């Protein structure tokens, strides 16, 4: 039997306003509220609400024979609660069907997994709590930001107690192997690894409305025929994609929602197929082998590596300066700074600085609010500079505190020494010296008494011997 695992990602960054050099130190609000509200409301009405309505109908219709999984970043949940709470309610309705699984990720949709392990763990724990508080589920499967995965990251995730993790079926790691099997982490074999079938996933997510595509128009029946062509021994087809596929990246007029409605029908009718969630797949399927991923992969662009976010000097400088603030943030208690810290970590900010996607001044792969990567870099660094100043005022640097305490101690010692000299000149012995003299005198008296007693004892024994 072939198991079909449908997984959808939801994330939107909190967009930054135009923040200029002269704002540093003068204005501590960084966000474009109008752009954020407009963006979330647009996505809610063109994608999330219509697609959730379709899914709820399907889940009720097929009564356990159809299931899906989601990951929703903490940053996205924050914005939905503010601008479109009805979307949160619609996801709660999906959760109540018991056929929807919520997968954990980093709360900030960040690059912490490749920059700071402690911050990575903190964000994952925070997101697990957010999912539990919002949807009543405790995630047991993890999906990293942009599907970033490596052996080392998988090891950390396994040590945090997760049973499985999602990854990209990149050619540089799978080689001749098929993505349509269950694998395991090469360091922690108990943790299962679900590998994305990017060919079939991207046929829906990227190519569905492309009329120049040789397979256009894509129908549910045609899609199933491709699944039928997969070897019968290959037991897991992982279809992972951005949820904005349904109504945003492909408009409703393209027929994408009709495709979503028809997809379960063609598979449910065939006893050779079953829909599953990541946790259920990990529970019932055995791994065929370990997947070795020494260098981190992702699901972005043809390279499927990290160059989308860390491919040039601007991106690396911004990320390095951000995570250099981690030691201070670990001691920060200011709620607004903590919230700003989360929003500034979203991987999107660094993606906007990428030069590989720009051609003739336009971003071909991703909609950016900036005209150029350089503009994105300058704007972000201005914000980060102000944030760093606020943080250092709220949480003094540890080394500076230690140096300050040493200086204060030396000053106090000097003052004590000066007072002692003044007391000596006045004919008054300092207390510690007087105490020391008393102690010495007492010890001398005790020593003499002991000596006298010992001498008397010796004399007494000598007399007895003579007698």
KOLFI-400848 format. One record per atom (N, C-alpha, C): y, x, z. Coordinates in pm, whole numbers, padded with zeros to 5 digits, always signed. Atoms other than C-alpha are relative to their C-alpha. Example, Ala and Ser with C-alpha at 12.3 -4.5 7.8 and 13.67 -1.06 7.14 Angstrom:
BEGIN
-00119+00089+00000-00450+01230+00780+00120+00090+00000-00119-00082-00006-00106+01367+00714+00109-00077+00073
//
This chain:
BEGIN
-00121+00084+00000+00000+00000+00000+00125+00087+00000-00128-00071+00004+00352+00115-00083+00100-00070+00092-00099+00052-00094+00612+00071+00188+00140+00028-00053-00138-00015+00047+00974+00012+00089+00094-00003+00120-00093-00010-00112+01237+00126+00337+00143-00005-00054-00139+00019+00044+01588-00008+00267+00094+00039+00114-00095-00046-00102+01865+00172+00456+00141+00004-00059-00138+00003+00045+02242+00121+00429+00092+00067+00103-00097-00070-00085+02526+00335+00566+00136-00068-00007-00138+00050-00005+02868+00206+00681+00087+00101+00074-00099-00087-00066+03155+00442+00754+00129-00001-00079-00133-00021+00057+03527+00458+00691+00079+00082+00102-00080-00078-00094+03757+00722+00841+00125-00077+00042-00131+00050-00036+04073+00637+01029+00099+00086-00077-00086-00078+00089+04324+00741+00763+00127+00047+00071-00119-00059-00060+04610+00969+00861+00124-00039-00079-00127+00025+00069+04971+00887+00782+00057+00133-00051-00066-00123+00044+05198+01135+00609+00067+00063+00122-00046-00064-00122+05259+01374+00895+00059+00136-00037-00071-00118+00049+05519+01639+00824+00019+00104+00110-00017-00111-00092+05594+01974+00985+00096-00035+00113-00102+00032-00100+05900+01837+01165-00045-00109+00098+00055+00098-00095+05683+01567+01330-00073+00069+00115+00076-00073-00102+05493+01833+01525+00083+00014+00127-00069-00007-00128+05590+01809+01890+00094-00116+00026-00095+00111-00014+05802+01500+01828-00064-00138-00011+00065+00129+00024+05565+01224+01713-00150+00021+00011+00142-00024-00027+05211+01201+01846-00091-00108-00055+00084+00103+00060+05088+00903+01645-00031+00041-00143+00042-00063+00125+04886+01015+01344-00050-00096-00108+00080+00086+00086+04744+00704+01177+00083-00096-00085-00062+00095+00092+04836+00487+00881-00063-00137+00026+00059+00127-00040+04769+00149+01040-00007-00100-00115-00002+00096+00112+04867-00048+00731-00114+00031-00097+00106-00037+00093+04631+00148+00506-00137-00028+00059+00129+00023-00065+04348+00125+00759-00035-00149+00005+00025+00144-00007+04385-00249+00810-00028-00058-00138+00020+00050+00137+04415-00316+00435-00137+00039-00052+00128-00050+00048+04111-00103+00360-00117-00075+00062+00110+00068-00069+03886-00262+00623-00008-00146-00040+00001+00141+00039+03992-00616+00536-00052-00019-00142+00048+00008+00138+03932-00554+00166-00152+00016-00007+00144-00023+00000+03584-00413+00230-00075-00114+00067+00065+00111-00070+03503-00693+00472-00022-00119-00091+00008+00121+00083+03573-00965+00216-00063+00021-00137+00064-00025+00130+03446-00795-00099-00144+00047+00015+00133-00060-00017+03135-00635+00051-00073-00048+00125+00078+00018-00122+03032-00662+00415-00037-00145+00029+00030+00140-00032+03061-01037+00473-00088-00066-00106+00088+00059+00102+02917-01148+00134-00142+00058+00002+00132-00064+00000+02633-00894+00151-00079-00039+00125+00069+00042-00122+02553-00980+00514-00050-00144-00009+00041+00140+00019+02540-01347+00420-00128-00007-00083+00120-00004+00085+02288-01270+00145-00119+00051+00080+00111-00058-00077+02077-01054+00377-00051-00098+00105+00043+00095-00103+02073-01317+00652-00086-00110-00061+00079+00102+00069+01948-01578+00405-00139+00053-00036+00128-00061+00040+01678-01339+00281-00091+00022+00120+00079-00028-00120+01566-01240+00631-00060-00129+00057+00051+00129-00049+01532-01604+00733-00104-00058-00096+00092+00056+00101+01358-01697+00408-00137+00067+00006+00127-00072+00008+01092-01427+00421-00065+00025+00136+00059+00008-00133+01036-01444+00799-00092+00119+00035+00075-00119-00040+00926-01089+00880-00057+00080-00114+00051-00074+00115+00820-00990+00530+00107+00086-00067-00111-00076+00055+01161-00843+00453+00078+00061+00116-00075-00065-00107+01355-00592+00664+00092+00107-00058-00096-00102+00042+01647-00349+00638+00045+00079+00123-00054-00084-00108+01812-00073+00843+00143+00038-00033-00140-00039+00015+02174+00027+00900+00034+00115+00094-00071-00086-00096+02377+00308+01048+00148-00029-00020-00143+00030+00002+02737+00226+01137+00068+00097+00094-00064-00101-00084+02956+00508+01264+00084-00064+00109-00084+00049-00108+03144+00468+01590+00143-00022-00045-00135+00015+00055+03470+00518+01402+00012-00129-00079+00001+00124+00077+03376+00229+01173-00005-00121+00093+00010+00111-00094+03279+00004+01463+00135-00025+00068-00134+00014-00060+03617+00073+01627+00093-00079-00090-00092+00066+00094+03802-00037+01314-00041-00145-00027+00046+00137+00022+03585-00344+01257+00037-00090+00118-00035+00079-00118+03647-00460+01613+00149-00036+00001-00144+00024+00001+04023-00431+01558+00040-00091-00117-00050+00065+00121+04066-00553+01199-00090-00111-00056+00091+00101+00057+03755-00757+01113-00115-00027+00095+00106+00026-00097+03563-00867+01423-00109-00094-00051+00100+00091+00056+03388-01132+01215-00115+00078-00066+00106-00082+00059+03194-00850+01045-00098+00044+00109+00086-00037-00114+03063-00732+01383-00090-00118+00036+00078+00119-00033+02952-01089+01455-00109-00025-00103+00101+00020+00105+02772-01108+01121-00115+00100+00014+00108-00098-00023+02580-00788+01205-00083-00039+00123+00074+00048-00117+02488-00933+01543-00098-00111-00040+00089+00105+00050+02343-01233+01359-00120+00061-00072+00112-00070+00066+02135-00995+01146-00095+00059+00103+00082-00062-00104+02014-00815+01459-00091-00101+00068+00077+00103-00069+01894-01142+01609-00125-00042-00076+00119+00033+00077+01641-01184+01328-00119+00088+00037+00103-00097-00039+01446-00886+01474-00059+00074-00120+00047-00069+00120+01403-00757+01119+00102+00101-00050-00104-00097+00034+01706-00528+01119+00001+00110+00105-00002-00115-00092+01706-00181+01270+00133+00074-00013-00122-00081+00000+02018+00011+01371-00037+00144+00036+00033-00141-00012+01984+00385+01329+00120+00075+00059-00110-00076-00061+02188+00635+01531+00057+00104-00097-00061-00113+00070+02430+00890+01388+00104+00061+00092-00107-00053-00083+02729+01090+01513+00109-00106+00009-00101+00104-00017+02997+00863+01657+00119+00021-00092-00118-00031+00080+03271+01041+01460-00031+00021-00147+00040-00032+00137+03073+01080+01137+00048+00142-00033-00058-00135+00001+03140+01449+01189-00094+00106-00054+00077-00117+00039+03021+01796+01092-00045+00079+00122+00033-00070-00125+02944+01882+01455-00139+00063-00004+00138-00054+00004+02574+01938+01375-00007+00140-00059+00000-00133+00060+02665+02249+01175+00109+00090+00059-00108-00079-00058+02950+02369+01398-00011+00014+00152+00004-00008-00147+02888+02289+01766-00110-00093+00052+00117+00079-00041+02552+02177+01905+00031-00090+00120-00030+00080-00118+02692+02056+02238+00084-00123-00037-00082+00112+00044+02956+01840+02069-00084-00098-00081+00092+00083+00078+02689+01712+01832-00082-00091+00093+00080+00078-00095+02469+01602+02124+00084-00106+00071-00088+00095-00069+02764+01439+02300+00029-00120-00088-00032+00109+00091+02854+01235+01992-00120-00091-00025+00120+00081+00023+02497+01123+01933-00026-00090+00120+00020+00080-00121+02462+01009+02294+00103-00112+00008-00106+00102+00000+02793+00825+02266-00033-00111-00099+00030+00100+00102+02681+00651+01947-00119-00088+00039+00115+00077-00048+02347+00546+02097+00047-00108+00096-00054+00097-00096+02537+00377+02380+00080-00110-00072-00079+00097+00076+02776+00210+02132-00089-00101-00070+00093+00089+00069+02486+00068+01930-00067-00095+00099+00065+00084-00101+02314-00058+02245+00097-00105+00052-00098+00095-00054+02633-00217+02379+00041-00106-00102-00048+00090+00105+02726-00374+02044-00109-00091-00056+00104+00075+00069+02394-00482+01894-00128-00020+00081+00115+00023-00087+02149-00472+02184-00125+00077-00037+00114-00083+00036+01925-00203+02035+00023+00144+00046-00006-00143-00031+01846+00150+02151-00065+00074-00116+00056-00065+00118+01803+00361+01836-00104+00107+00035+00103-00103-00017+01489+00576+01809-00009+00087-00124-00005-00077+00125+01564+00706+01457+00143+00048-00019-00132-00060+00019+01852+00934+01364+00028+00029-00146-00048-00033+00134+02051+00969+01046+00131+00076+00016-00119-00082-00020+02306+01251+01040+00108-00034-00102-00113+00016+00091+02649+01241+00877-00037+00044-00141+00026-00030+00142+02609+01226+00497-00141+00053-00024+00141-00038+00009+02235+01275+00548-00021+00152+00012+00013-00145-00021+02290+01640+00653-00125+00026+00083+00127-00029-00069+01954+01787+00756-00037+00147-00020+00061-00133+00008+01797+02124+00831-00109+00005+00106+00105-00014-00101+01500+02246+01033+00060+00005+00140-00064-00016-00130+01732+02346+01318+00061-00128+00052-00060+00127-00040+01920+02017+01323-00111-00098+00040+00113+00087-00032+01590+01830+01317-00061+00034+00135+00054-00042-00129+01469+02035+01614+00085-00055+00115-00090+00051-00104+01777+01939+01819-00017-00151+00015+00015+00146-00003+01737+01573+01724-00131-00039+00067+00130+00028-00064+01370+01578+01827+00008+00022+00150-00013-00030-00143+01459+01736+02161+00084-00105+00072-00079+00108-00060+01704+01451+02217-00081-00128+00016+00088+00113-00022+01410+01210+02207-00021-00093-00118+00019+00086+00117+01429+01063+01856-00138+00022-00060+00134-00005+00057+01102+00983+01683-00002+00037-00148-00006-00027+00143+01220+01023+01325+00144+00026-00043-00133-00030+00054+01511+01140+01113-00003-00018-00152-00011+00018+00145+01632+01059+00761+00055+00127-00063-00050-00118+00070+01694+01333+00505+00007-00026-00150-00013+00010+00146+01772+01390+00139-00120+00067-00068+00111-00059+00075+01497+01458-00114+00049+00105-00098-00060-00103+00086+01676+01766-00247-00107+00086-00066+00097-00079+00075+01497+01967-00513-00023+00137+00063+00013-00134-00055+01569+02297-00337-00090+00005+00123+00090+00001-00115+01360+02186-00039-00136-00062-00033+00128+00063+00034+01095+01955-00183-00077+00077-00106+00068-00070+00108+01023+02162-00492-00086-00097-00080+00092+00085+00075+00717+02008-00656-00045-00122+00078+00046+00111-00084+00655+01770-00365+00074-00129-00033-00060+00131+00022+00723+01399-00395+00074-00046+00125-00075+00057-00113+00980+01224-00180-00071-00121+00060+00062+00128-00039+00744+00927-00149-00116+00015+00099+00096-00016-00108+00549+01050+00152+00076+00015+00131-00056-00029-00131+00609+01080+00525-00021+00149+00028+00007-00141-00036+00687+01435+00633+00034+00016+00148-00039-00026-00139+00759+01603+00966+00087+00125+00005-00084-00117-00020+00999+01862+01103-00087+00124+00015+00082-00121+00000+00872+02218+01058-00005+00069+00136-00003-00062-00133+00967+02319+01415-00057-00094+00106+00051+00103-00092+00892+01994+01600-00084-00099-00081+00085+00082+00088+00596+01844+01408-00016-00146+00044+00014+00138-00046+00593+01530+01625+00110-00090-00056-00109+00081+00053+00922+01420+01471-00019-00021-00150+00019+00034+00140+00874+01238+01140+00132+00015-00077-00117-00015+00088+01111+01296+00846-00019-00091-00121+00003+00089+00115+01180+01018+00595+00093+00057-00107-00073-00068+00106+01292+01166+00264+00048-00102-00104-00061+00095+00094+01528+00974+00035-00048+00024-00143+00029-00006+00144+01410+00895-00318+00134-00019-00071-00138+00011+00052+01747+00977-00473+00004-00054-00143+00000+00055+00137+01646+00885-00829+00013-00152+00004+00000+00146-00005+01570+00523-00745+00119-00054+00081-00115+00043-00080+01842+00499-00478+00127+00002-00083-00123-00014+00080+02111+00622-00717+00001-00090-00122+00003+00098+00110+01991+00390-00994+00074-00127+00043-00072+00116-00052+02126+00113-00771+00142+00039+00041-00128-00034-00063+02405+00290-00584+00104+00054-00097-00096-00066+00090+02562+00489-00869+00004-00059-00141+00007+00032+00143+02445+00354-01203-00006-00149-00033+00028+00141+00024+02403-00020-01161+00097-00064-00100-00099+00067+00086+02728-00128-01334+00048+00086-00117-00037-00090+00109+02748+00162-01580-00061-00049-00132+00052+00060+00123+02717-00007-01919-00042+00103-00105+00045-00105+00092+02669+00327-02096-00134+00059+00043+00130-00046-00049+02355+00390-01889-00109-00062-00086+00106+00047+00091+02043+00361-02103-00083-00113+00058+00080+00103-00065+01877+00133-01846+00081-00124+00038-00082+00118-00031+02168-00108-01813-00037-00116-00094-00019+00043-00138+02144-00389-01719-00127+00016+00082+00114-00017-00089+01920-00322-01420-00034-00134+00066+00047+00123-00064+01714-00620-01303-00101+00035+00109+00096-00023-00108+01492-00655-00997-00140+00024-00057+00133-00015+00060+01185-00689-01220-00015+00137-00064+00006-00134+00060+01269-00370-01410-00013+00106+00109+00006-00096-00109+01324-00187-01084-00141+00005+00059+00136+00003-00053+00984-00301-00957-00097+00070-00095+00090-00066+00095+00821-00177-01277+00003+00152+00017-00009-00143-00028+00951+00170-01192-00079+00036+00125+00077-00022-00122+00801+00141-00844-00151-00008-00030+00141+00012+00038+00471+00027-01002-00052+00128-00065+00039-00123+00068+00470+00351-01201-00022+00119+00092+00022-00107-00098+00460+00562-00884-00148+00003+00039+00141-00017-00036+00117+00700-00795-00034-00084+00124+00041+00088-00109-00073+00465-00566-00017+00071+00134+00015-00076-00125-00127+00743-00310+00135+00027+00068-00133-00022-00056+00247+00776-00261+00042-00128+00072-00002+00121-00082+00298+00535+00025+00135-00042+00054-00129+00034-00060+00670+00532+00107+00114+00023-00100-00116-00010+00090+00974+00459-00114+00125-00025+00082-00120+00009-00083+01294+00532+00077+00124-00019-00087-00120+00033+00076+01597+00363-00075+00119+00001+00097-00114-00018-00091+01900+00495+00117+00128+00000-00082-00126+00005+00076+02253+00411+00001+00115-00050+00085-00121+00050-00065+02610+00329+00099+00003-00152-00014-00001+00146+00006+02647-00041+00188+00108-00053-00093-00108+00042+00090+02963-00054-00021-00047-00011-00145+00063+00023+00130+02728-00049-00320+00011-00148-00037+00010+00143+00024+02717-00427-00281+00134-00071+00015-00126+00073+00002+03059-00560-00374+00124+00086-00010-00116-00090+00005+03289-00256-00351-00017+00102-00112+00025-00097+00107+03146+00028-00558-00044-00067-00129+00034+00087+00114+02996-00234-00786+00050-00139+00035-00063+00129-00032+03198-00554-00800-00103-00113-00001+00087+00118-00002+03043-00892-00733-00024-00050-00142+00012+00045+00140+03110-00971-01102-00106+00079-00076+00102-00082+00068+02866-00693-01197-00140-00058+00016+00132+00058-00026+02579-00903-01061-00077+00070+00109+00070-00080-00100+02498-00665-00775-00058-00086+00112+00054+00084-00106+02454-00942-00517-00120-00083-00049+00116+00071+00056+02222-01134-00750-00121+00094-00004+00108-00099-00001+02019-00815-00781-00057+00013+00141+00044-00011-00139+02006-00786-00400-00083-00123+00040+00075+00122-00032+01889-01148-00374-00139+00002-00062+00126+00003+00074+01614-01097-00631-00097+00110+00041+00084-00116-00029+01484-00763-00503-00116-00031+00095+00114+00029-00088+01276-00888-00206-00106-00087-00066+00092+00096+00061+01124-01168-00411-00108+00068-00083+00096-00062+00092+00960-00942-00671-00101+00087+00075+00092-00085-00076+00808-00715-00403-00085-00080+00098+00073+00080-00098+00706-00976-00144-00117-00072-00067+00106+00070+00073+00499-01157-00410-00120+00090-00030+00106-00096+00033+00293-00840-00466-00058+00056+00129+00064-00044-00125+00043-00763-00188-00012+00151+00010+00005-00146-00003+00057-00395-00282+00125+00062+00063-00126-00048-00056+00404-00370-00126+00029-00067+00134-00048+00055-00127+00555-00419+00218+00133+00066+00035-00127-00056-00046+00909-00377+00346-00018+00050+00143+00010-00059-00133+00949-00160+00654+00134+00057+00044-00119-00069-00052+01215-00007+00878-00039+00144+00031+00033-00141-00026+01239+00368+00952-00091+00019+00121+00082-00021-00119+01092+00337+01303-00143-00050-00020+00134+00053+00025+00800+00121+01188-00077+00089-00097+00065-00091+00095+00729+00356+00897-00048+00125+00073+00037-00119-00075+00727+00652+01136-00118-00026+00093+00107+00036-00093+00494+00466+01368-00135-00015-00071+00127+00031+00063+00233+00363+01114-00048+00102-00104+00039-00095+00104+00237+00646+00857-00012+00142+00057+00020-00138-00041+00101+00994+00916+00075+00095-00095-00068-00097+00086+00296+01294+00789-00104+00080-00078+00093-00075+00085+00130+01474+00500+00018+00150+00016-00028-00142-00023+00298+01807+00579+00140+00013+00058-00137-00028-00046+00608+01970+00723+00089+00022-00121-00097-00029+00104+00921+01981+00510+00088+00113+00052-00074-00120-00043+01092+02322+00529+00141-00003-00060-00139+00005+00045+01471+02306+00511+00080+00103+00081-00069-00104-00077+01613+02640+00632+00152-00010-00008-00144+00017+00019+01962+02569+00490+00031-00148-00013-00032+00142-00008+02134+02237+00548+00020-00062-00139-00018+00079+00122+02117+01975+00272+00074-00128+00035-00067+00128-00020+02307+01650+00223-00032-00088-00122+00026+00087+00116+02306+01354-00017+00118-00003-00097-00122+00001+00082+02637+01445-00184-00012+00093-00119-00006-00069+00130+02672+01560-00548-00131+00069-00039+00123-00056+00055+02419+01752-00756-00056+00114+00085+00047-00113-00081+02406+02057-00528-00072-00046+00127+00059+00055-00122+02314+01841-00227-00001+00102+00113-00017-00095-00109+02446+02103+00012+00125-00037+00079-00117+00030-00083+02754+02134+00238+00132+00037-00066-00122-00046+00065+03005+02257-00020+00103-00110-00021-00097+00110+00011+03163+01912-00041+00101+00005+00114-00087-00006-00118+03311+01978+00306+00035+00143+00042-00021-00138-00044+03286+02355+00352-00008+00095-00119+00013-00078+00122+03322+02484-00002+00116+00089-00034-00114-00088+00029+03663+02655+00011+00066+00045+00130-00063-00059-00118+03887+02850+00248+00078-00102+00081-00076+00102-00072+04107+02553+00333-00091-00082+00090+00093+00083-00077+03812+02344+00445-00055+00075+00120+00057-00079-00108+03661+02623+00652+00102+00031+00108-00105-00027-00099+03991+02708+00818+00027-00124+00085-00026+00124-00073+04051+02345+00912-00113-00031+00097+00115+00029-00086+03700+02298+01051-00008+00100+00115+00006-00103-00104+03710+02629+01241+00106-00024+00107-00109+00022-00096+04046+02551+01402-00026-00127+00083+00032+00122-00073+03927+02203+01495-00100+00029+00112+00105-00021-00099+03609+02316+01671+00029+00114+00097-00045-00100-00098+03786+02610+01837+00058-00068+00123-00057+00076-00112+03937+02338+02060-00108-00064+00088+00108+00065-00074+03595+02225+02186-00002+00035+00149+00003-00032-00144+03605+02421+02518+00106-00076+00079-00103+00076-00069+03933+02251+02607-00035-00148+00005+00036+00141+00003+03807+01909+02500-00110-00034+00101+00106+00024-00097+03505+01947+02729+00055-00027+00139-00063+00020-00131+03748+01943+03023+00110-00105-00005-00108+00097+00017+03983+01680+02884-00041-00138+00052+00024+00134-00054+04007+01344+03065+00095-00104-00058-00100+00090+00059+04293+01194+02865-00066-00087-00108+00071+00090+00091+04156+00885+02685+00056+00003-00142-00058-00002+00133+04402+00900+02395-00036+00129-00074+00040-00127+00062+04327+01267+02330-00146-00004-00041+00143+00011+00033+03955+01192+02339-00020-00084-00125+00011+00085+00119+03999+00913+02084+00052+00072-00124-00052-00079+00112+04215+01134+01861-00100+00107-00043+00101-00103+00027+03951+01406+01888-00112-00057-00087+00105+00062+00081+03689+01166+01752+00048-00026-00142-00047+00037+00133+03900+01043+01463+00031+00122-00087-00031-00121+00077+04005+01395+01360-00125+00073-00047+00124-00068+00039+03640+01500+01328-00068-00063-00121+00066+00065+00114+03548+01256+01048-00009+00095-00119+00024-00094+00110+03399+01453+00761+00090-00027-00120-00084+00038+00114+03621+01264+00514+00125+00087-00011-00123-00080+00003+03928+01467+00615-00022+00132-00073+00030-00128+00063+03757+01784+00495-00046-00019-00144+00038+00034+00138+03614+01617+00187+00124-00009-00089-00123+00013+00078+03968+01536+00075+00058+00136-00038-00049-00135+00029+04040+01912+00082-00085+00071-00104+00090-00063+00095+03759+01983-00163+00061+00012-00138-00056-00025+00134+03861+02135-00495-00102-00025-00111+00103+00010+00104+03529+02094-00675-00002-00136-00069+00004+00134+00057+03579+01721-00738+00127-00035-00077-00125+00031+00065+03931+01743-00877+00006+00057-00141-00019-00044+00139+04002+01761-01248+00127-00067-00053-00128+00052+00051+04347+01723-01400+00076-00082+00104-00077+00064-00107+04489+01620-01063-00058-00129+00052+00059+00124-00051+04253+01328-01005-00139+00027+00055+00129-00015-00063+03949+01302-00782-00100-00092-00069+00094+00079+00079+03659+01191-00995-00113-00060+00084+00119+00042-00074+03398+01152-00725+00029-00089+00119-00026+00070-00126+03573+00993-00433+00148-00032+00007-00140+00039-00009+03894+00801-00374+00067+00068+00117-00073-00073-00103+04136+01023-00184+00140-00056+00012-00138+00047-00016+04468+00912-00034+00103+00107-00033-00091-00112+00030+04616+01249-00137-00002+00033-00148-00011-00038+00140+04736+01375-00472-00079+00126-00031+00071-00127+00020+04580+01719-00425-00073+00039+00128+00067-00051-00120+04339+01897-00187+00096+00076+00090-00095-00077-00079+04626+02121-00077+00086-00093+00086-00078+00099-00076+04829+01817+00029-00081-00054+00116+00089+00048-00106+04531+01692+00227-00010+00104+00112+00011-00109-00097+04500+02032+00397+00126+00012+00086-00127-00015-00073+04870+02059+00492+00020-00116+00096-00020+00118-00085+04881+01704+00627-00091+00007+00123+00096-00007-00110+04568+01754+00836+00038+00110+00099-00033-00111-00088+04679+02091+00973+00125-00028+00082-00117+00040-00078+05015+01947+01078-00043-00088+00118+00051+00088-00106+04834+01676+01272-00076+00082+00104+00081-00080-00091+04591+01927+01421+00086+00090+00088-00091-00084-00078+04878+02153+01533+00061-00078+00114-00058+00083-00106+05042+01870+01725-00107-00036+00103+00110+00034-00091+04707+01765+01871-00033+00116+00092+00032-00118-00080+04637+02121+01987+00105+00025+00108-00107-00016-00099+04977+02142+02159-00016-00099+00115+00020+00103-00103+04914+01815+02344-00120+00034+00089+00122-00031-00074+04565+01926+02443+00022+00116+00097-00023-00118-00085+04680+02262+02580+00091-00034+00117-00085+00044-00112+04944+02089+02790-00081-00082+00100+00080+00086-00087+04691+01842+02924-00111+00077+00070+00110-00079-00054+04417+02100+02980+00033+00148-00019-00033-00143+00012+04543+02457+03048-00122+00082-00034+00108-00088+00042+04334+02731+02896-00066+00064+00121+00075-00054-00113+04060+02859+03132+00042+00143+00031-00038-00140-00021+04149+03227+03082+00139+00009+00061-00135+00000-00055+04515+03151+03152-00001-00041+00146+00009+00045-00139+04419+02966+03470-00053+00111+00089+00058-00109-00079+04206+03257+03590+00103+00110+00022-00103-00103-00011+04481+03506+03515+00110-00042+00097-00103+00052-00089+04731+03285+03695-00045+00005+00146+00054-00003-00137+04507+03257+04004-00006+00143+00053+00004-00141-00041+04457+03635+04011+00139+00050+00035-00139-00039-00025+04831+03685+03990+00050-00057+00132-00041+00063-00126+04889+03437+04274-00066+00069+00119+00072-00068-00108+04623+03610+04486+00061+00135+00032-00062-00131-00019+04780+03952+04430+00135-00012+00069-00131+00023-00061+05121+03814+04522-00014-00034+00148+00024+00036-00140+04984+03662+04844-00041+00122+00082+00043-00121-00070+04814+03990+04938+00119+00091+00028-00121-00082-00017+05144+04171+04885+00087-00054+00113-00082+00062-00104+05326+03921+05104-00061+00021+00138+00069-00022-00127+05063+03955+05381+00021+00142+00049-00020-00141-00034+05091+04334+05372+00142+00026+00048-00140-00016-00038+05470+04314+05392+00026-00057+00139-00017+00062-00132+05455+04079+05693-00062+00086+00109+00066-00086-00099+05211+04310+05872+00089+00120+00034-00088-00114-00024+05451+04603+05828+00119-00040+00088-00113+00048-00079+05736+04395+05969-00042-00022+00146+00050+00021-00135+05523+04304+06273-00017+00132+00075+00019-00131-00061+05436+04668+06337+00134+00058+00043-00134-00049-00032+05806+04761+06324+00058-00072+00122-00051+00079-00114+05878+04484+06575-00081+00022+00126+00082-00030-00117+05614+04621+06810-00109-00100+00025+00106+00101-00013+05375+04337+06755-00110+00032-00098+00110-00031+00088+05033+04414+06624-00041-00123-00081+00050+00113+00080+04913+04196+06339-00128-00055+00060+00113+00067-00063+04656+03948+06451-00134+00059-00038+00131-00049+00042+04375+04089+06244-00030+00137+00060+00023-00132-00061+04432+04443+06384-00028-00015+00148+00023+00024-00142+04457+04314+06741-00140-00052+00024+00135+00055-00011+04141+04115+06690-00105+00108-00020+00094-00110+00027+03971+04422+06547-00010+00092+00120+00001-00086-00119+04076+04629+06854-00080-00064+00112+00073+00071-00104+03946+04362+07092-00150+00005-00027+00141-00002+00038+03621+04352+06904-00060+00137+00026+00048-00138-00020+03589+04731+06914-00016+00031+00148+00005-00023-00145+03668+04742+07288-00120-00071+00061+00111+00076-00052+03415+04472+07356-00133+00066-00032+00124-00067+00040+03147+04655+07160-00021+00128+00079+00009-00124-00077+03231+04982+07343-00048-00028+00141+00039+00037-00136+03200+04809+07683-00146-00040+00006+00139+00042+00004+02871+04649+07585-00093+00119-00017+00082-00119+00023+02742+04986+07466-00016+00081+00129+00004-00074-00126+02837+05156+07796-00091-00069+00099+00083+00076-00093+02674+04878+07996-00148+00017-00032+00139-00017+00043+02357+04910+07791-00051+00138+00037+00037-00139-00031+02356+05289+07838-00024+00017+00149+00011-00008-00146+02411+05258+08215-00128-00065+00048+00119+00074-00038+02134+05001+08245-00126+00078-00036+00116-00077+00045+01895+05218+08047-00020+00122+00090+00008-00119-00086+01981+05521+08261-00057-00037+00137+00050+00045-00130+01919+05325+08581-00148-00030-00006+00141+00034+00017+01587+05203+08451-00084+00126-00005+00072-00127+00012+01481+05560+08366-00012+00067+00137-00001-00061-00134+01578+05688+08714-00101-00068+00090+00092+00078-00082+01380+05408+08876-00144+00036-00031+00138-00035+00038+01065+05496+08680-00036+00139+00050+00027-00137-00044+01103+05866+08769-00030+00004+00150+00022+00005-00142+01123+05785+09143-00140-00053+00032+00133+00059-00024+00808+05572+09128-00108+00100-00028+00101-00100+00032+00619+05855+08962-00012+00101+00112+00003-00100-00110+00722+06100+09237-00072-00056+00122+00066+00062-00115+00609+05859+09508-00150-00011-00022
//
